[in-house]
Amino acid sequence: IRRLFAAAAESKSTCINHDILHRVAPLYYEWSRKYGKTFLYWFGSKPRLAMSDPDRIKEILMNTRGSFEKIPFNPQSKVLFGGGLVGLDGDKWALHRRITNQAFNMERVK
């Protein structure tokens, strides 16, 4: 793991794009290369499903039937994301989503 993080820290990005997984999460990057865009791993005693396929991620994020459950943030993630939309669930998420959704109305984006 240390070797992967050291290699990621030394690599220089030559172009600006959204392909950052190899730098911010080198272990997940290696696993996705080895096992595919969707793979299962264990976090302690709990199984976790990881995905790097944008279409599948969109399907999960747009799901409103309750088939998928968001895992709770660890304290480090809470510091990074704060109390915003990404870290909320249930009624609080719905309220914040409704408020922020107005900012992305096509008329306002133009």
Secondary structure, 3 states (H helix, E strand, C coil): CHHHHHHHHHCCCCCCCCCCHHHHCHHHHHHHHHHCCEEEEEECCEEEEEECCHHHHHHHHHCCCCCCCCCCCCHHHHHHHCCCHHHCCHHHHHHHHHHHHHHHCHHHHC
